[in-house]
Amino acid sequence: MKQVKLFYLRMCPYCLKALKYLEELKKEERYKDIEIEMIEENKHPEIADQYDYFYVPTFYVDEVKVFEGKPTLEDIKRVLEQSL
């Protein structure tokens, strides 16, 4: 399984939606064992500054940006699929 990183902000409505979708999808057998490193960018700017993105939520799979911006359930599902 590939490494997944999620950059987010606690008060971001799109981030909250992404987290809700993740919680929902991780109930499925296929995705339940995927580990996601969640990085709150304002608490860890030293990490966030090492990555090239403008919007949150942003997902990286094995250090490659695979999603950035306003998520749908299908977007988050694609991220999880790429990590398998």
Secondary structure as UniProt FT lines:
FT   STRAND          4..8
FT   TURN            10..11
FT   HELIX           13..25
FT   TURN            26..27
FT   TURN            29..33
FT   STRAND          36..40
FT   TURN            41..43
FT   HELIX           45..48
FT   TURN            49..50
FT   STRAND          58..61
FT   TURN            62..63
FT   STRAND          64..68
FT   HELIX           73..83
//
